[in-house]
Amino acid sequence: MKRRVLLSLAFLAFAALPVCGKERVLFLSAHPDDIISSLGTCLLMKDRFEIHVVDFTHGERGLGEAGYRDGSTKALRIKEEEAVMAGIGAKLHWLDQVDGDSWVTKETCAKLAKLIEDVKPRAVFGHWPIDLHMDHMMSAAALQKAVRMTGYNGEFYFFEESYDSKGFPDVFYVDITSVAKEKERLIRLYVCQNAEDAMCREEMRNSSARAQRLWPFRQDGYAEAFAPYVGRPQGPCIFAELPRDPNGAKMPEWGR
C-alpha cells in the first residue's frame, strides 16, 4: 500500500510538469499586434521556454466600424496573429473583450486566472498600467487582478509599448540585435495594421532608441525594455538566462 501511494504521488508530481519539459512564460497583450514590443525577446526565448500569448481583444475595430460590425476585421486579425505566433512558436489564447470597449470584468479575470493556473508560468508579462490606450490599461489591471486571485508569486514584468507607456522605468533591457531582422519580418505579417510599413518602421525606431539609452555611441543596436512589478518576489531573473551575442554590446547588471 505504501509503495502504491508513493507511485501515485510521483505520478501526480510528473503530471504537474510541462509536457515538453520547458518552463513556461505568459504574455498578455491588449490587441493582436501589441506583442511587437516583445517580439525580439520572444524570439530569444522560444528555444528555452514554452511561450503563451493571451490577447485581451481581437483588435476588431482596427480597420474601422464597418469591419467591426461585419466581423471581417476580427477574422483577419486572428489569421495574422496566428501567423506571428507560429513564427515565435507560441500558443495563443483569447479573452474575448471588445476592442475599444474593454472592461476588467469578474468573468474575464477568472478566465485569465484559470489560464495562469493551467499554464503555471515561470514569468508573466503585461502592459505598463500608465498608458494612453484604455485597452492597454484594462488588460494591465486584469493581469494584476488575476495574479492576486491565483496567489501567483513568480516573476512579473511589464513591457514598454512604444510611446504610449508613460513614465516607464525600463529597469531591464534585452539586446535583440541578433534577431532584429526576424522581428521586422514578423511585424510585417500584421499586414492590415502596417500600411506603408509604418508600424514596422516605428517599432524598429523605438527598439533602436531603447538601445541608445544603453549604448549612446552605438548606431546599429536594438533593445526591448521591461520593468518588474514592484513589491513582488522576483527570484532568479529570467532575462539573465536569455542567449546573448558574445560580440554584442555589454548590458548593464540586471536590476541596476
C-alpha positions, 0 to 999 in steps of 0.5 A, spaced: 500 500 500 505 504 501 509 503 495 502 504 491 501 511 494 508 513 493 507 511 485 501 515 485 504 521 488 510 521 483 505 520 478 501 526 480 508 530 481 510 528 473 503 530 471 504 537 474 510 538 469 510 541 462 509 536 457 515 538 453 519 539 459 520 547 458 518 552 463 513 556 461 512 564 460 505 568 459 504 574 455 498 578 455 497 583 450 491 588 449 490 587 441 493 582 436 499 586 434 501 589 441 506 583 442 511 587 437 514 590 443 516 583 445 517 580 439 525 580 439 525 577 446 520 572 444 524 570 439 530 569 444 526 565 448 522 560 444 528 555 444 528 555 452 521 556 454 514 554 452 511 561 450 503 563 451 500 569 448 493 571 451 490 577 447 485 581 451 481 583 444 481 581 437 483 588 435 476 588 431 475 595 430 482 596 427 480 597 420 474 601 422 466 600 424 464 597 418 469 591 419 467 591 426 460 590 425 461 585 419 466 581 423 471 581 417 476 585 421 476 580 427 477 574 422 483 577 419 486 579 425 486 572 428 489 569 421 495 574 422 496 573 429 496 566 428 501 567 423 506 571 428 505 566 433 507 560 429 513 564 427 515 565 435 512 558 436 507 560 441 500 558 443 495 563 443 489 564 447 483 569 447 479 573 452 474 575 448 473 583 450 471 588 445 476 592 442 475 599 444 470 597 449 474 593 454 472 592 461 476 588 467 470 584 468 469 578 474 468 573 468 474 575 464 479 575 470 477 568 472 478 566 465 485 569 465 486 566 472 484 559 470 489 560 464 495 562 469 493 556 473 493 551 467 499 554 464 503 555 471 508 560 468 515 561 470 514 569 468 508 573 466 508 579 462 503 585 461 502 592 459 505 598 463 498 600 467 500 608 465 498 608 458 494 612 453 490 606 450 484 604 455 485 597 452 492 597 454 490 599 461 484 594 462 488 588 460 494 591 465 489 591 471 486 584 469 493 581 469 494 584 476 487 582 478 488 575 476 495 574 479 492 576 486 486 571 485 491 565 483 496 567 489 501 567 483 508 569 486 513 568 480 516 573 476 512 579 473 514 584 468 511 589 464 513 591 457 514 598 454 509 599 448 512 604 444 510 611 446 504 610 449 507 607 456 508 613 460 513 614 465 516 607 464 522 605 468 525 600 463 529 597 469 531 591 464 533 591 457 534 585 452 539 586 446 535 583 440 540 585 435 541 578 433 534 577 431 532 584 429 531 582 422 526 576 424 522 581 428 521 586 422 519 580 418 514 578 423 511 585 424 510 585 417 505 579 417 500 584 421 499 586 414 492 590 415 495 594 421 502 596 417 500 600 411 506 603 408 510 599 413 509 604 418 508 600 424 514 596 422 518 602 421 516 605 428 517 599 432 524 598 429 525 606 431 523 605 438 527 598 439 533 602 436 532 608 441 531 603 447 538 601 445 541 608 445 539 609 452 544 603 453 549 604 448 549 612 446 555 611 441 552 605 438 548 606 431 546 599 429 543 596 436 536 594 438 533 593 445 526 591 448 525 594 455 521 591 461 520 593 468 518 588 474 512 589 478 514 592 484 513 589 491 513 582 488 518 576 489 522 576 483 527 570 484 532 568 479 531 573 473 529 570 467 532 575 462 539 573 465 538 566 462 536 569 455 542 567 449 546 573 448 551 575 442 558 574 445 560 580 440 554 584 442 554 590 446 555 589 454 548 590 458 548 593 464 547 588 471 540 586 471 536 590 476 541 596 476 
